Amino acid sequence: MCPLCNGFKECDYICSTCGHLLKDMGRTTDYLDEYSAYVDFDDTKNVDGKVSHACCHLLYCENCNHEKKVFL
């Protein structure tokens, strides 16, 4: 169960480049194509033939445009 997806935790990651708070941009699987954000959550666990139990989120720094992926 992903703490960010389910609202148990707020994004509290700090940018390693400039020190500002990173913004959670959602699951990386939501960016695969124009329809992936509408695919059932359980179906997106199987990406490229690999089943993942971790939820990968894209974090973005609005100050310096740095991006980071985190697995929760």
N, CA, C and O atoms as CSV, one atom per row, in Angstrom:
chain,resi,resn,atom,element,x,y,z
A,1,MET,N,N,0.851,-1.174,0.000
A,1,MET,CA,C,0.000,0.000,0.000
A,1,MET,C,C,0.899,1.240,0.000
A,1,MET,O,O,1.739,1.408,0.884
A,2,CYS,N,N,0.717,2.076,-0.968
A,2,CYS,CA,C,1.568,3.258,-1.119
A,2,CYS,C,C,1.095,4.389,-0.191
A,2,CYS,O,O,-0.071,4.780,-0.245
A,3,PRO,N,N,1.981,4.913,0.653
A,3,PRO,CA,C,1.579,5.992,1.569
A,3,PRO,C,C,1.244,7.300,0.861
A,3,PRO,O,O,0.402,8.057,1.344
A,4,LEU,N,N,1.886,7.583,-0.278
A,4,LEU,CA,C,1.568,8.821,-1.004
A,4,LEU,C,C,0.255,8.703,-1.758
A,4,LEU,O,O,-0.564,9.622,-1.732
A,5,CYS,N,N,0.049,7.574,-2.431
A,5,CYS,CA,C,-1.197,7.371,-3.187
A,5,CYS,C,C,-2.420,7.364,-2.279
A,5,CYS,O,O,-3.492,7.836,-2.660
A,6,ASN,N,N,-2.250,6.826,-1.080
A,6,ASN,CA,C,-3.375,6.687,-0.169
A,6,ASN,C,C,-3.489,7.814,0.848
A,6,ASN,O,O,-4.366,7.780,1.712
A,7,GLY,N,N,-2.619,8.808,0.757
A,7,GLY,CA,C,-2.707,9.982,1.618
A,7,GLY,C,C,-2.265,9.753,3.061
A,7,GLY,O,O,-2.593,10.553,3.938
A,8,PHE,N,N,-1.528,8.676,3.320
A,8,PHE,CA,C,-1.022,8.429,4.676
A,8,PHE,C,C,0.167,9.315,4.991
A,8,PHE,O,O,0.486,9.561,6.155
A,9,LYS,N,N,0.817,9.790,3.941
A,9,LYS,CA,C,2.037,10.574,4.097
A,9,LYS,C,C,2.040,11.675,3.047
A,9,LYS,O,O,1.602,11.476,1.914
A,10,GLU,N,N,2.537,12.830,3.441
A,10,GLU,CA,C,2.726,13.904,2.476
A,10,GLU,C,C,4.153,13.825,1.956
A,10,GLU,O,O,5.032,13.272,2.617
A,11,CYS,N,N,4.376,14.366,0.795
A,11,CYS,CA,C,5.704,14.345,0.205
A,11,CYS,C,C,6.617,15.249,1.024
A,11,CYS,O,O,6.408,16.460,1.086
A,12,ASP,N,N,7.633,14.651,1.655
A,12,ASP,CA,C,8.553,15.425,2.490
A,12,ASP,C,C,10.005,15.258,2.027
A,12,ASP,O,O,10.942,15.384,2.816
A,13,TYR,N,N,10.167,14.975,0.749
A,13,TYR,CA,C,11.502,14.797,0.187
A,13,TYR,C,C,12.089,16.150,-0.195
A,13,TYR,O,O,11.388,17.033,-0.692
A,14,ILE,N,N,13.387,16.293,0.047
A,14,ILE,CA,C,14.095,17.543,-0.225
A,14,ILE,C,C,14.960,17.370,-1.470
A,14,ILE,O,O,15.570,16.320,-1.666
A,15,CYS,N,N,15.009,18.391,-2.298
A,15,CYS,CA,C,15.808,18.378,-3.512
A,15,CYS,C,C,17.294,18.329,-3.155
A,15,CYS,O,O,17.780,19.135,-2.361
A,16,SER,N,N,18.000,17.380,-3.747
A,16,SER,CA,C,19.437,17.248,-3.479
A,16,SER,C,C,20.253,18.330,-4.193
A,16,SER,O,O,21.429,18.524,-3.886
A,17,THR,N,N,19.639,19.023,-5.133
A,17,THR,CA,C,20.334,20.057,-5.885
A,17,THR,C,C,20.257,21.423,-5.206
A,17,THR,O,O,21.269,22.108,-5.062
A,18,CYS,N,N,19.038,21.819,-4.785
A,18,CYS,CA,C,18.887,23.179,-4.245
A,18,CYS,C,C,18.324,23.232,-2.824
A,18,CYS,O,O,18.333,24.296,-2.205
A,19,GLY,N,N,17.836,22.108,-2.294
A,19,GLY,CA,C,17.355,22.090,-0.918
A,19,GLY,C,C,15.890,22.429,-0.723
A,19,GLY,O,O,15.414,22.457,0.411
A,20,HIS,N,N,15.165,22.685,-1.801
A,20,HIS,CA,C,13.739,22.982,-1.692
A,20,HIS,C,C,12.922,21.685,-1.586
A,20,HIS,O,O,13.413,20.602,-1.903
A,21,LEU,N,N,11.695,21.814,-1.144
A,21,LEU,CA,C,10.799,20.674,-1.020
A,21,LEU,C,C,10.361,20.206,-2.411
A,21,LEU,O,O,9.982,21.013,-3.260
A,22,LEU,N,N,10.419,18.879,-2.629
A,22,LEU,CA,C,9.995,18.311,-3.904
A,22,LEU,C,C,8.487,18.130,-3.925
A,22,LEU,O,O,7.868,17.886,-2.889
A,23,LYS,N,N,7.905,18.250,-5.094
A,23,LYS,CA,C,6.468,18.086,-5.273
A,23,LYS,C,C,6.200,16.697,-5.861
A,23,LYS,O,O,6.858,16.286,-6.817
A,24,ASP,N,N,5.236,15.983,-5.288
A,24,ASP,CA,C,4.852,14.669,-5.806
A,24,ASP,C,C,4.032,14.866,-7.069
A,24,ASP,O,O,2.986,15.514,-7.047
A,25,MET,N,N,4.517,14.300,-8.176
A,25,MET,CA,C,3.829,14.418,-9.458
A,25,MET,C,C,3.024,13.161,-9.775
A,25,MET,O,O,2.454,13.052,-10.860
A,26,GLY,N,N,2.969,12.214,-8.845
A,26,GLY,CA,C,2.194,11.000,-9.051
A,26,GLY,C,C,3.061,9.826,-9.474
A,26,GLY,O,O,4.288,9.917,-9.519
A,27,ARG,N,N,2.400,8.734,-9.778
A,27,ARG,CA,C,3.102,7.507,-10.154
A,27,ARG,C,C,3.746,7.656,-11.530
A,27,ARG,O,O,3.167,8.267,-12.428
A,28,THR,N,N,4.932,7.103,-11.692
A,28,THR,CA,C,5.619,7.183,-12.982
A,28,THR,C,C,4.845,6.446,-14.065
A,28,THR,O,O,4.935,6.813,-15.236
A,29,THR,N,N,4.090,5.420,-13.704
A,29,THR,CA,C,3.309,4.677,-14.701
A,29,THR,C,C,2.203,5.537,-15.302
A,29,THR,O,O,1.693,5.215,-16.375
A,30,ASP,N,N,1.825,6.615,-14.637
A,30,ASP,CA,C,0.807,7.525,-15.178
A,30,ASP,C,C,1.325,8.314,-16.382
A,30,ASP,O,O,0.542,8.939,-17.098
A,31,TYR,N,N,2.632,8.286,-16.605
A,31,TYR,CA,C,3.247,9.046,-17.689
A,31,TYR,C,C,3.652,8.175,-18.877
A,31,TYR,O,O,4.308,8.664,-19.797
A,32,LEU,N,N,3.278,6.902,-18.876
A,32,LEU,CA,C,3.681,6.006,-19.963
A,32,LEU,C,C,3.056,6.399,-21.298
A,32,LEU,O,O,3.735,6.379,-22.325
A,33,ASP,N,N,1.792,6.750,-21.297
A,33,ASP,CA,C,1.107,7.224,-22.501
A,33,ASP,C,C,-0.110,8.029,-22.076
A,33,ASP,O,O,-0.347,8.218,-20.883
A,34,GLU,N,N,-0.876,8.501,-23.039
A,34,GLU,CA,C,-2.001,9.388,-22.702
A,34,GLU,C,C,-3.148,8.697,-21.970
A,34,GLU,O,O,-4.011,9.375,-21.410
A,35,TYR,N,N,-3.178,7.358,-21.961
A,35,TYR,CA,C,-4.260,6.639,-21.291
A,35,TYR,C,C,-3.829,5.942,-20.012
A,35,TYR,O,O,-4.678,5.428,-19.284
A,36,SER,N,N,-2.548,5.909,-19.721
A,36,SER,CA,C,-2.059,5.130,-18.584
A,36,SER,C,C,-2.585,5.633,-17.239
A,36,SER,O,O,-2.698,4.847,-16.298
A,37,ALA,N,N,-2.901,6.895,-17.129
A,37,ALA,CA,C,-3.436,7.416,-15.864
A,37,ALA,C,C,-4.832,6.860,-15.561
A,37,ALA,O,O,-5.294,6.923,-14.422
A,38,TYR,N,N,-5.500,6.316,-16.583
A,38,TYR,CA,C,-6.852,5.792,-16.427
A,38,TYR,C,C,-6.897,4.277,-16.303
A,38,TYR,O,O,-7.973,3.697,-16.155
A,39,VAL,N,N,-5.732,3.629,-16.363
A,39,VAL,CA,C,-5.656,2.175,-16.258
A,39,VAL,C,C,-5.793,1.774,-14.794
A,39,VAL,O,O,-5.318,2.484,-13.907
A,40,ASP,N,N,-6.438,0.644,-14.541
A,40,ASP,CA,C,-6.625,0.141,-13.188
A,40,ASP,C,C,-5.278,0.041,-12.474
A,40,ASP,O,O,-4.283,-0.373,-13.069
A,41,PHE,N,N,-5.252,0.421,-11.203
A,41,PHE,CA,C,-4.025,0.456,-10.407
A,41,PHE,C,C,-3.304,-0.888,-10.409
A,41,PHE,O,O,-2.083,-0.928,-10.562
A,42,ASP,N,N,-4.032,-1.986,-10.242
A,42,ASP,CA,C,-3.407,-3.309,-10.204
A,42,ASP,C,C,-2.792,-3.692,-11.544
A,42,ASP,O,O,-1.805,-4.428,-11.575
A,43,ASP,N,N,-3.345,-3.217,-12.637
A,43,ASP,CA,C,-2.797,-3.522,-13.959
A,43,ASP,C,C,-1.473,-2.805,-14.216
A,43,ASP,O,O,-0.662,-3.276,-15.014
A,44,THR,N,N,-1.247,-1.683,-13.556
A,44,THR,CA,C,-0.002,-0.945,-13.774
A,44,THR,C,C,1.149,-1.507,-12.954
A,44,THR,O,O,2.287,-1.068,-13.119
A,45,LYS,N,N,0.881,-2.466,-12.074
A,45,LYS,CA,C,1.963,-3.102,-11.323
A,45,LYS,C,C,2.822,-3.970,-12.229
A,45,LYS,O,O,3.973,-4.253,-11.899
A,46,ASN,N,N,2.286,-4.391,-13.354
A,46,ASN,CA,C,3.008,-5.226,-14.291
A,46,ASN,C,C,3.479,-4.356,-15.466
A,46,ASN,O,O,2.779,-4.209,-16.468
A,47,VAL,N,N,4.665,-3.791,-15.319
A,47,VAL,CA,C,5.223,-2.914,-16.340
A,47,VAL,C,C,6.444,-3.595,-16.950
A,47,VAL,O,O,7.337,-4.040,-16.228
A,48,ASP,N,N,6.483,-3.673,-18.248
A,48,ASP,CA,C,7.574,-4.323,-18.973
A,48,ASP,C,C,7.752,-5.774,-18.558
A,48,ASP,O,O,8.870,-6.289,-18.549
A,49,GLY,N,N,6.645,-6.439,-18.213
A,49,GLY,CA,C,6.701,-7.850,-17.868
A,49,GLY,C,C,7.185,-8.140,-16.470
A,49,GLY,O,O,7.337,-9.305,-16.103
A,50,LYS,N,N,7.430,-7.115,-15.678
A,50,LYS,CA,C,7.917,-7.307,-14.314
A,50,LYS,C,C,6.856,-6.839,-13.331
A,50,LYS,O,O,6.360,-5.716,-13.421
A,51,VAL,N,N,6.510,-7.718,-12.387
A,51,VAL,CA,C,5.546,-7.341,-11.364
A,51,VAL,C,C,6.288,-6.619,-10.249
A,51,VAL,O,O,7.268,-7.134,-9.710
A,52,SER,N,N,5.826,-5.448,-9.911
A,52,SER,CA,C,6.466,-4.656,-8.870
A,52,SER,C,C,5.490,-4.442,-7.721
A,52,SER,O,O,4.323,-4.110,-7.930
A,53,HIS,N,N,5.990,-4.638,-6.509
A,53,HIS,CA,C,5.165,-4.391,-5.327
A,53,HIS,C,C,5.447,-2.998,-4.761
A,53,HIS,O,O,4.788,-2.556,-3.819
A,54,ALA,N,N,6.426,-2.317,-5.343
A,54,ALA,CA,C,6.735,-0.960,-4.929
A,54,ALA,C,C,6.024,0.015,-5.863
A,54,ALA,O,O,5.800,-0.279,-7.038
A,55,CYS,N,N,5.685,1.147,-5.333
A,55,CYS,CA,C,5.032,2.193,-6.121
A,55,CYS,C,C,6.085,3.266,-6.401
A,55,CYS,O,O,6.630,3.864,-5.473
A,56,CYS,N,N,6.364,3.503,-7.668
A,56,CYS,CA,C,7.378,4.480,-8.056
A,56,CYS,C,C,6.703,5.818,-8.350
A,56,CYS,O,O,5.797,5.901,-9.178
A,57,HIS,N,N,7.158,6.861,-7.660
A,57,HIS,CA,C,6.609,8.205,-7.835
A,57,HIS,C,C,7.660,9.122,-8.435
A,57,HIS,O,O,8.856,8.983,-8.179
A,58,LEU,N,N,7.187,10.057,-9.234
A,58,LEU,CA,C,8.048,11.093,-9.794
A,58,LEU,C,C,7.937,12.321,-8.898
A,58,LEU,O,O,6.843,12.828,-8.653
A,59,LEU,N,N,9.074,12.787,-8.419
A,59,LEU,CA,C,9.125,13.995,-7.600
A,59,LEU,C,C,9.810,15.085,-8.407
A,59,LEU,O,O,10.751,14.822,-9.155
A,60,TYR,N,N,9.331,16.307,-8.249
A,60,TYR,CA,C,9.806,17.420,-9.073
A,60,TYR,C,C,10.073,18.649,-8.214
A,60,TYR,O,O,9.283,18.995,-7.335
A,61,CYS,N,N,11.189,19.294,-8.482
A,61,CYS,CA,C,11.522,20.542,-7.789
A,61,CYS,C,C,11.117,21.712,-8.677
A,61,CYS,O,O,11.647,21.880,-9.775
A,62,GLU,N,N,10.189,22.508,-8.204
A,62,GLU,CA,C,9.720,23.656,-8.968
A,62,GLU,C,C,10.747,24.793,-8.983
A,62,GLU,O,O,10.649,25.716,-9.792
A,63,ASN,N,N,11.727,24.717,-8.088
A,63,ASN,CA,C,12.738,25.765,-8.022
A,63,ASN,C,C,13.836,25.582,-9.075
A,63,ASN,O,O,14.214,26.536,-9.754
A,64,CYS,N,N,14.350,24.340,-9.208
A,64,CYS,CA,C,15.480,24.123,-10.120
A,64,CYS,C,C,15.187,23.095,-11.222
A,64,CYS,O,O,16.078,22.755,-12.002
A,65,ASN,N,N,13.951,22.602,-11.290
A,65,ASN,CA,C,13.504,21.640,-12.307
A,65,ASN,C,C,14.159,20.259,-12.201
A,65,ASN,O,O,14.171,19.499,-13.169
A,66,HIS,N,N,14.695,19.943,-11.039
A,66,HIS,CA,C,15.291,18.618,-10.802
A,66,HIS,C,C,14.172,17.590,-10.630
A,66,HIS,O,O,13.160,17.872,-9.987
A,67,GLU,N,N,14.355,16.406,-11.201
A,67,GLU,CA,C,13.384,15.310,-11.061
A,67,GLU,C,C,14.052,14.146,-10.348
A,67,GLU,O,O,15.253,13.915,-10.483
A,68,LYS,N,N,13.247,13.421,-9.587
A,68,LYS,CA,C,13.748,12.256,-8.853
A,68,LYS,C,C,12.645,11.213,-8.804
A,68,LYS,O,O,11.472,11.548,-8.641
A,69,LYS,N,N,13.020,9.959,-8.944
A,69,LYS,CA,C,12.079,8.849,-8.791
A,69,LYS,C,C,12.331,8.189,-7.446
A,69,LYS,O,O,13.477,7.944,-7.071
A,70,VAL,N,N,11.249,7.900,-6.719
A,70,VAL,CA,C,11.355,7.193,-5.449
A,70,VAL,C,C,10.417,5.985,-5.468
A,70,VAL,O,O,9.303,6.053,-5.986
A,71,PHE,N,N,10.887,4.894,-4.899
A,71,PHE,CA,C,10.088,3.674,-4.788
A,71,PHE,C,C,9.590,3.546,-3.354
A,71,PHE,O,O,10.375,3.544,-2.407
A,72,LEU,N,N,8.276,3.438,-3.211
A,72,LEU,CA,C,7.670,3.361,-1.877
A,72,LEU,C,C,7.038,2.002,-1.679
A,72,LEU,O,O,6.472,1.733,-0.619
